[in-house]
Amino acid sequence: MNTHELHLNSASFESIAKRRKTIECRLLDEKRKSINIGDELVFINTYDKTQSIRALVIALHYADTFHQLFLNESLLPKFATTDITTLDQDVNKIYSLARQQELSVVGIEFRLV
């Protein structure tokens, strides 16, 4: 089992802390390719690095783009909102569509420990 740190903005961090969000999306870069089911995640609040949450990876969901990931109806409620437009806008502020298509994406499903 490996441990992976993921830094989150306060809104995402709070959604996880309140158990509304159980999937974190990232580009499938070399760092994320090393994440496996059973690994531990440590979510760190970017704005208050003293705040952290531990979780266990329970599933990995792959797609070409975040939008495709959001279209999966069984996963959608696990993103803290079911508004695909809002999800698309939020993620596109961070990751360009070209970069998503270049690397593909992963939805890291977890449960808090």
DSSP file (Angstrom, degrees, kcal/mol; ACC not computed):
  #  RESIDUE AA STRUCTURE BP1 BP2  ACC     N-H-->O    O-->H-N    N-H-->O    O-->H-N    TCO  KAPPA ALPHA  PHI   PSI    X-CA   Y-CA   Z-CA
    1    1 A M              0   0    0      0, 0.0     2,-0.3     0, 0.0    38,-0.1   0.000 360.0 360.0 360.0 132.8    0.0    0.0    0.0
    2    2 A N        -     0   0    0     34,-0.1    38,-2.8    32,-0.1     2,-0.4  -0.772 360.0-132.8-110.3 158.8    1.3    3.4   -0.9
    3    3 A T  E     -a   40   0A   0     -2,-0.3     2,-0.4    36,-0.2    38,-0.2  -0.941  20.1-169.3-113.6 134.4    0.3    6.9    0.4
    4    4 A H  E     -a   41   0A   0     36,-2.4    38,-2.7    -2,-0.4     2,-0.4  -0.982  12.5-143.5-126.3 132.3   -0.5    9.8   -2.0
    5    5 A E  E     -a   42   0A   0     -2,-0.4     2,-0.4    36,-0.2    38,-0.2  -0.800  15.7-173.5 -94.1 135.0   -1.0   13.4   -1.1
    6    6 A L  E     -a   43   0A   0     36,-2.5    38,-2.6    -2,-0.4     2,-0.4  -0.995  14.4-145.0-128.5 126.0   -3.6   15.4   -3.0
    7    7 A H  E     -a   44   0A   0     -2,-0.4     2,-0.3    36,-0.2    38,-0.2  -0.760  22.5-174.3 -93.5 133.6   -3.9   19.2   -2.4
    8    8 A L  E     -a   45   0A   0     36,-2.8    38,-3.3    -2,-0.4    39,-0.4  -0.917  27.3-112.2-128.8 149.9   -7.4   20.6   -2.6
    9    9 A N     >  -     0   0    0     -2,-0.3     4,-2.4    36,-0.2     5,-0.2  -0.345  45.8-100.4 -69.5 165.4   -9.1   24.0   -2.5
   10   10 A S  H  > S+     0   0    0      1,-0.2     4,-2.7     2,-0.2     5,-0.2   0.854 119.8  55.0 -60.3 -38.6  -11.2   24.7    0.6
   11   11 A A  H  > S+     0   0    0      2,-0.2     4,-2.0     1,-0.2    -1,-0.2   0.935 112.3  42.2 -63.2 -46.7  -14.5   24.0   -1.2
   12   12 A S  H  > S+     0   0    0      2,-0.2     4,-1.9     1,-0.2    -2,-0.2   0.904 113.8  53.2 -65.5 -40.9  -13.4   20.5   -2.3
   13   13 A F  H  X S+     0   0    0     -4,-2.4     4,-2.6     1,-0.2    -2,-0.2   0.925 110.2  47.3 -59.8 -45.5  -11.8   19.8    1.0
   14   14 A E  H  X S+     0   0    0     -4,-2.7     4,-2.3     1,-0.2    -1,-0.2   0.877 108.0  55.5 -65.4 -38.2  -15.0   20.7    2.9
   15   15 A S  H  <>S+     0   0    0     -4,-2.0     5,-2.6     1,-0.2     6,-1.6   0.877 111.8  44.2 -62.1 -37.0  -17.2   18.5    0.5
   16   16 A I  H ><5S+     0   0    0     -4,-1.9     3,-1.8     4,-0.2    -2,-0.2   0.922 111.4  52.6 -71.6 -44.6  -15.0   15.6    1.3
   17   17 A A  H 3<5S+     0   0    0     -4,-2.6    -2,-0.2     1,-0.3    -1,-0.2   0.855 111.0  47.8 -59.6 -35.4  -14.9   16.3    5.1
   18   18 A K  T 3<5S-     0   0    0     -4,-2.3    -1,-0.3    -5,-0.2    -2,-0.2   0.364 114.6-120.1 -87.7   5.0  -18.8   16.5    5.0
   19   19 A R  T < 5S+     0   0    0     -3,-1.8    -3,-0.2     2,-0.2    -2,-0.1   0.735  82.9 116.5  64.0  26.0  -18.9   13.2    3.1
   20   20 A R      < +     0   0    0     -5,-2.6    60,-0.8    -6,-0.2     2,-0.5   0.738  70.0  53.0 -89.4 -27.0  -20.7   14.7    0.1
   21   21 A K  B     +E   79   0B   0     -6,-1.6    58,-0.2    58,-0.2    -2,-0.2  -0.943  51.4 161.7-114.9 124.4  -17.8   14.1   -2.3
   22   22 A T        +     0   0    0     56,-2.5    88,-2.3    -2,-0.5     2,-0.4   0.210  61.8  64.2-127.0  13.8  -16.3   10.6   -2.7
   23   23 A I  E     -B  109   0A   0     55,-1.1     2,-0.5    86,-0.2    86,-0.2  -0.991  59.8-163.6-135.8 130.3  -14.5   10.9   -6.0
   24   24 A E  E     -B  108   0A   0     84,-2.2    84,-3.3    -2,-0.4     2,-0.4  -0.958  15.7-144.8-111.1 130.7  -11.6   13.2   -6.7
   25   25 A C  E     +B  107   0A   0     -2,-0.5     2,-0.3    82,-0.2    82,-0.2  -0.760  26.2 160.3 -99.3 138.8  -10.7   13.9  -10.4
   26   26 A R  E     -B  106   0A   0     80,-2.3    80,-2.7    -2,-0.4     2,-0.1  -0.979  45.0 -92.3-147.2 159.1   -7.2   14.3  -11.7
   27   27 A L  E     -B  105   0A   0     -2,-0.3     2,-1.8    78,-0.2    78,-0.3  -0.451  44.0-115.2 -64.2 147.8   -5.3   14.1  -15.0
   28   28 A L        +     0   0    0     76,-2.6    -1,-0.1    72,-0.2    77,-0.1  -0.471  61.4 151.0 -87.9  66.6   -3.9   10.7  -15.5
   29   29 A D     >  -     0   0    0     -2,-1.8     4,-2.0     1,-0.0     3,-0.2  -0.232  66.1 -84.5 -85.6-178.9   -0.3   11.9  -15.4
   30   30 A E  H  > S+     0   0    0      1,-0.2     4,-0.6     2,-0.2    -1,-0.0   0.873 128.8  54.4 -58.2 -38.5    2.6    9.7  -14.2
   31   31 A K  H >4 S+     0   0    0      1,-0.2     3,-0.7     2,-0.2    -1,-0.2   0.913 111.3  43.8 -62.7 -43.4    1.9   10.6  -10.6
   32   32 A R  H >4 S+     0   0    0      1,-0.2     3,-1.7    -5,-0.2    -1,-0.2   0.769 101.6  67.8 -75.3 -25.7   -1.7    9.4  -10.8
   33   33 A K  H 3< S+     0   0    0     -4,-2.0    -1,-0.2     1,-0.3    -2,-0.2   0.735  93.6  61.3 -64.1 -19.7   -0.8    6.3  -12.7
   34   34 A S  T << S+     0   0    0     -3,-0.7     2,-0.4    -4,-0.6    -1,-0.3   0.527  81.1 103.4 -84.8  -5.2    0.9    5.1   -9.5
   35   35 A I    <   -     0   0    0     -3,-1.7     2,-0.3    -4,-0.1   -32,-0.0  -0.641  50.9-179.8 -81.6 132.0   -2.4    5.1   -7.5
   36   36 A N    >   -     0   0    0     -2,-0.4     3,-2.2   -34,-0.1    21,-0.2  -0.890  38.4 -85.3-128.2 157.7   -3.9    1.7   -7.0
   37   37 A I  T 3  S+     0   0    0     -2,-0.3    21,-0.2     1,-0.3     3,-0.1  -0.414 117.8  32.1 -58.6 135.4   -7.0    0.4   -5.2
   38   38 A G  T 3  S+     0   0    0     19,-2.5    -1,-0.3     1,-0.4    20,-0.1   0.215  90.8 125.8  95.6 -12.7   -6.1   -0.1   -1.6
   39   39 A D    <   -     0   0    0     -3,-2.2    18,-2.9   -38,-0.1    -1,-0.4  -0.339  61.3-115.8 -72.9 160.3   -3.7    2.8   -1.5
   40   40 A E  E     -aC   3  56A   0    -38,-2.8   -36,-2.4    16,-0.2     2,-0.4  -0.791  22.9-156.3 -98.5 140.9   -4.1    5.6    1.1
   41   41 A L  E     -aC   4  55A   0     14,-3.0    14,-2.3    -2,-0.4     2,-0.5  -0.919   4.0-161.2-112.0 142.0   -4.9    9.2    0.1
   42   42 A V  E     -aC   5  54A   0    -38,-2.7   -36,-2.5    -2,-0.4     2,-0.5  -0.953  10.9-157.4-121.6 109.8   -4.1   12.2    2.3
   43   43 A F  E     -aC   6  53A   0     10,-3.0    10,-2.0    -2,-0.5     2,-0.5  -0.746   9.5-164.5 -86.8 128.8   -6.2   15.2    1.2
   44   44 A I  E     -aC   7  52A   0    -38,-2.6   -36,-2.8    -2,-0.5     2,-0.6  -0.960  21.9-124.3-119.1 130.2   -4.6   18.5    2.3
   45   45 A N  E >   -a    8   0A   0      6,-2.0     3,-0.9     3,-0.5     6,-0.3  -0.615  17.4-150.0 -72.3 116.7   -6.4   21.8    2.4
   46   46 A T  T 3  S+     0   0    0    -38,-3.3     3,-0.3    -2,-0.6    -1,-0.2   0.809  95.3  46.9 -58.5 -32.4   -4.3   24.1    0.2
   47   47 A Y  T 3  S+     0   0    0    -39,-0.4    -1,-0.3     1,-0.3     2,-0.2   0.597 126.0  26.6 -91.3 -11.5   -5.4   27.2    2.2
   48   48 A D    X   -     0   0    0     -3,-0.9     3,-2.8     3,-0.2    -3,-0.5  -0.643  67.5-172.8-148.5  85.7   -4.7   25.7    5.6
   49   49 A K  T 3  S+     0   0    0     -3,-0.3    -3,-0.1     1,-0.3    -2,-0.0   0.538  79.6  72.8 -64.1  -6.2   -2.1   23.0    5.3
   50   50 A T  T 3  S+     0   0    0     -6,-0.1     2,-0.5    -5,-0.1    -1,-0.3   0.636  84.6  82.4 -79.4 -13.1   -2.7   21.9    8.9
   51   51 A Q    <   +     0   0    0     -3,-2.8    -6,-2.0    -6,-0.3     2,-0.3  -0.805  58.1 158.4 -95.3 127.0   -6.0   20.4    7.8
   52   52 A S  E     -C   44   0A   0     -2,-0.5     2,-0.4    -8,-0.2    -8,-0.2  -0.982  24.8-157.1-144.6 157.2   -5.9   16.9    6.3
   53   53 A I  E     -C   43   0A   0    -10,-2.0   -10,-3.0    -2,-0.3     2,-0.4  -0.998  13.2-143.4-134.2 136.2   -8.2   14.0    5.7
   54   54 A R  E     +C   42   0A   0     -2,-0.4    59,-1.8   -12,-0.2     2,-0.3  -0.809  25.6 167.2-102.1 142.9   -7.2   10.3    5.2
   55   55 A A  E     -CD  41 112A   0    -14,-2.3   -14,-3.0    -2,-0.4     2,-0.4  -0.955  30.3-125.4-148.3 164.7   -9.0    8.0    2.8
   56   56 A L  E     -CD  40 111A   0     55,-2.8    55,-1.8    -2,-0.3     2,-0.4  -0.956  28.3-120.2-115.9 131.8   -8.7    4.6    1.2
   57   57 A V  E     + D   0 110A   0    -18,-2.9   -19,-2.5    -2,-0.4    53,-0.3  -0.576  36.0 168.8 -71.4 123.6   -8.9    4.2   -2.6
   58   58 A I  E     +     0   0A   0     51,-2.5     2,-0.3    -2,-0.4    52,-0.2   0.598  62.0   2.7-112.2 -16.7  -11.8    1.9   -3.4
   59   59 A A  E     - D   0 109A   0     50,-1.4    50,-2.4   -23,-0.1     2,-0.4  -0.976  54.7-143.7-163.7 156.0  -12.1    2.3   -7.2
   60   60 A L  E     - D   0 108A   0     -2,-0.3     2,-0.5    48,-0.2    48,-0.2  -0.997  14.2-164.3-126.9 130.5  -10.5    4.0  -10.2
   61   61 A H  E     - D   0 107A   0     46,-2.4    46,-3.3    -2,-0.4     2,-0.3  -0.967   8.4-160.5-120.5 121.9  -12.6    5.3  -13.0
   62   62 A Y  E     + D   0 106A   0     -2,-0.5     2,-0.3    44,-0.2    44,-0.2  -0.776  17.9 156.2-107.6 146.4  -10.9    6.2  -16.3
   63   63 A A  E     - D   0 105A   0     42,-1.7    42,-2.9    -2,-0.3     3,-0.1  -0.968  49.3-114.9-156.4 165.8  -12.2    8.5  -19.2
   64   64 A D  S    S+     0   0    0     -2,-0.3    40,-0.4    40,-0.2     2,-0.3   0.848 100.1   8.1 -73.6 -34.8  -10.9   10.5  -22.0
   65   65 A T  S  > S-     0   0    0     39,-0.1     4,-1.5     1,-0.1    -1,-0.1  -0.926  75.3-111.9-140.5 163.9  -12.1   13.8  -20.5
   66   66 A F  H  > S+     0   0    0     -2,-0.3     4,-2.6     1,-0.2     5,-0.2   0.888 116.6  59.7 -63.6 -38.5  -13.7   14.9  -17.2
   67   67 A H  H  > S+     0   0    0      1,-0.2     4,-1.4     2,-0.2    -1,-0.2   0.915 104.1  49.9 -57.3 -43.3  -17.0   15.6  -19.1
   68   68 A Q  H  4 S+     0   0    0      1,-0.2     4,-0.4     2,-0.2    -1,-0.2   0.889 110.1  51.0 -62.3 -38.2  -17.1   11.9  -20.1
   69   69 A L  H >< S+     0   0    0     -4,-1.5     3,-1.3     1,-0.2    -2,-0.2   0.911 108.2  51.9 -63.6 -42.6  -16.5   10.9  -16.5
   70   70 A F  H 3< S+     0   0    0     -4,-2.6    -1,-0.2     1,-0.3    -2,-0.2   0.759  98.6  66.0 -67.1 -24.8  -19.3   13.2  -15.3
   71   71 A L  T 3< S+     0   0    0     -4,-1.4     2,-0.9    -5,-0.2    -1,-0.3   0.629  73.4 102.7 -73.3 -12.7  -21.8   11.6  -17.8
   72   72 A N    X>  -     0   0    0     -3,-1.3     4,-2.1    -4,-0.4     3,-1.2  -0.620  63.8-157.5 -73.2 106.0  -21.6    8.3  -15.9
   73   73 A E  T 34 S+     0   0    0     -2,-0.9    -1,-0.2     1,-0.3    -2,-0.0   0.769  88.1  55.6 -60.8 -28.8  -24.9    8.4  -14.1
   74   74 A S  T 34 S+     0   0    0      1,-0.2    -1,-0.3     2,-0.1     4,-0.1   0.774 115.0  39.2 -75.7 -24.2  -23.7    6.0  -11.4
   75   75 A L  T X4 S+     0   0    0     -3,-1.2     3,-2.5    -6,-0.2     4,-0.2   0.773  93.3  85.2 -91.4 -29.4  -20.7    8.2  -10.5
   76   76 A L  G >< S+     0   0    0     -4,-2.1     3,-1.8     1,-0.3     5,-0.4   0.817  85.1  54.5 -48.9 -46.1  -22.3   11.6  -10.8
   77   77 A P  G >  S+     0   0    0      0, 0.0     3,-0.8     0, 0.0    -1,-0.3   0.692  98.1  67.2 -63.7 -14.4  -23.8   11.8   -7.3
   78   78 A K  G <  S+     0   0    0     -3,-2.5   -56,-2.5     1,-0.2   -55,-1.1   0.446  84.3  72.3 -85.4   0.1  -20.3   11.1   -5.9
   79   79 A F  B <  S-E   21   0B   0     -3,-1.8    -1,-0.2     2,-0.3   -58,-0.2   0.282 111.0-110.6 -97.3   9.3  -18.9   14.5   -7.1
   80   80 A A  S <  S+     0   0    0     -3,-0.8     2,-0.3   -60,-0.8   -59,-0.1   0.258  98.0  47.7  79.2 -11.0  -20.8   16.5   -4.5
   81   81 A T        -     0   0    0     -5,-0.4    -2,-0.3   -61,-0.0    -3,-0.0  -0.979  63.4-151.3-151.2 151.5  -23.1   18.0   -7.2
   82   82 A T        +     0   0    0     -2,-0.3     2,-1.1    -5,-0.1     3,-0.1   0.249  66.1 111.1-105.4  11.6  -25.1   16.5  -10.0
   83   83 A D     >  -     0   0    0      1,-0.2     4,-2.3    -7,-0.1     3,-0.2  -0.746  48.2-170.5 -87.9  99.8  -24.9   19.7  -12.1
   84   84 A I  H  > S+     0   0    0     -2,-1.1     4,-3.0     1,-0.2     5,-0.2   0.853  83.1  58.1 -62.2 -35.8  -22.7   18.7  -15.0
   85   85 A T  H  > S+     0   0    0      2,-0.2     4,-2.5     1,-0.2    -1,-0.2   0.929 108.8  45.2 -60.3 -45.6  -22.4   22.3  -16.2
   86   86 A T  H  > S+     0   0    0      2,-0.2     4,-2.6     1,-0.2    -2,-0.2   0.917 113.2  50.2 -64.4 -43.5  -21.0   23.4  -12.9
   87   87 A L  H  X S+     0   0    0     -4,-2.3     4,-2.5     2,-0.2     5,-0.3   0.932 111.6  48.5 -59.9 -46.1  -18.6   20.4  -12.7
   88   88 A D  H  X S+     0   0    0     -4,-3.0     4,-2.5     1,-0.2    -2,-0.2   0.932 112.5  48.1 -60.0 -46.7  -17.4   21.1  -16.3
   89   89 A Q  H  X S+     0   0    0     -4,-2.5     4,-0.9    -5,-0.2    -2,-0.2   0.917 112.7  48.6 -61.5 -44.3  -16.8   24.8  -15.5
   90   90 A D  H >< S+     0   0    0     -4,-2.6     3,-0.6     1,-0.2     4,-0.5   0.930 115.7  41.8 -62.6 -46.9  -15.0   24.1  -12.3
   91   91 A V  H >X S+     0   0    0     -4,-2.5     4,-3.0     1,-0.2     3,-1.1   0.853 109.0  58.7 -72.7 -33.5  -12.6   21.5  -13.8
   92   92 A N  H 3< S+     0   0    0     -4,-2.5    -1,-0.2    -5,-0.3    -2,-0.2   0.683  96.2  64.0 -71.9 -15.5  -12.0   23.5  -16.9
   93   93 A K  T << S+     0   0    0     -4,-0.9    -1,-0.3    -3,-0.6    -2,-0.2   0.761 116.5  29.5 -70.3 -25.4  -10.7   26.4  -14.8
   94   94 A I  T <4 S+     0   0    0     -3,-1.1     2,-0.5    -4,-0.5    -2,-0.2   0.831 126.2  35.4-101.8 -44.1   -7.9   24.0  -13.7
   95   95 A Y  S  < S-     0   0    0     -4,-3.0    -1,-0.3     4,-0.0     2,-0.1  -0.960  75.0-133.5-122.9 125.7   -7.3   21.7  -16.7
   96   96 A S     >  -     0   0    0     -2,-0.5     4,-2.2     1,-0.1     5,-0.1  -0.376  22.7-120.3 -71.2 154.2   -7.6   22.6  -20.4
   97   97 A L  H  > S+     0   0    0      1,-0.2     4,-2.6     2,-0.2     5,-0.2   0.885 114.8  56.2 -60.9 -39.1   -9.6   20.3  -22.6
   98   98 A A  H  > S+     0   0    0      1,-0.2     4,-1.9     2,-0.2    -1,-0.2   0.909 108.0  47.2 -60.3 -42.0   -6.4   19.8  -24.7
   99   99 A R  H  > S+     0   0    0      2,-0.2     4,-2.3     1,-0.2     5,-0.4   0.892 110.8  52.2 -67.7 -39.3   -4.5   18.6  -21.7
  100  100 A Q  H  X S+     0   0    0     -4,-2.2     4,-3.1     1,-0.2    -2,-0.2   0.936 112.1  45.5 -60.0 -46.8   -7.4   16.2  -20.7
  101  101 A Q  H  < S+     0   0    0     -4,-2.6    -1,-0.2     1,-0.2    -2,-0.2   0.836 111.8  53.4 -67.4 -32.6   -7.4   14.7  -24.1
  102  102 A E  H  < S+     0   0    0     -4,-1.9    -1,-0.2    -5,-0.2    -2,-0.2   0.929 128.6  15.4 -66.8 -46.4   -3.6   14.4  -24.2
  103  103 A L  H  < S-     0   0    0     -4,-2.3    -2,-0.2     1,-0.1    -3,-0.2   0.715  97.3-137.4-101.3 -24.4   -3.3   12.5  -20.9
  104  104 A S     <  -     0   0    0     -4,-3.1   -76,-2.6   -40,-0.4     2,-0.3  -0.152  25.4 -99.6  72.9-179.5   -6.9   11.3  -20.2
  105  105 A V  E     -BD  27  63A   0    -42,-2.9   -42,-1.7   -78,-0.3     2,-0.4  -0.846  20.6-149.3-134.7 164.4   -8.4   11.5  -16.7
  106  106 A V  E     -BD  26  62A   0    -80,-2.7   -80,-2.3    -2,-0.3     2,-0.6  -1.000   7.9-149.8-136.9 137.9   -9.1    9.4  -13.6
  107  107 A G  E     -BD  25  61A   0    -46,-3.3   -46,-2.4    -2,-0.4     2,-0.9  -0.942  18.6-153.1-102.1 117.0  -11.8    9.6  -11.0
  108  108 A I  E     -BD  24  60A   0    -84,-3.3   -84,-2.2    -2,-0.6     2,-0.3  -0.807   9.3-158.8 -96.8 105.8  -10.3    8.3   -7.8
  109  109 A E  E     +BD  23  59A   0    -50,-2.4   -51,-2.5    -2,-0.9   -50,-1.4  -0.671  21.4 166.3 -87.5 139.5  -13.1    6.9   -5.6
  110  110 A F  E     - D   0  57A   0    -88,-2.3     2,-0.4    -2,-0.3   -53,-0.2  -0.903  31.8-141.2-144.9 167.1  -12.4    6.7   -1.9
  111  111 A R  E     - D   0  56A   0    -55,-1.8   -55,-2.8    -2,-0.3     2,-0.1  -0.992  34.9-109.7-131.1 143.0  -13.9    6.2    1.5
  112  112 A L  E       D   0  55A   0     -2,-0.4   -57,-0.3   -57,-0.2   -95,-0.0  -0.374 360.0 360.0 -70.0 147.7  -12.7    8.0    4.6
  113  113 A V              0   0    0    -59,-1.8   -58,-0.2    -2,-0.1    -1,-0.1   0.367 360.0 360.0-117.0 360.0  -10.8    6.1    7.2
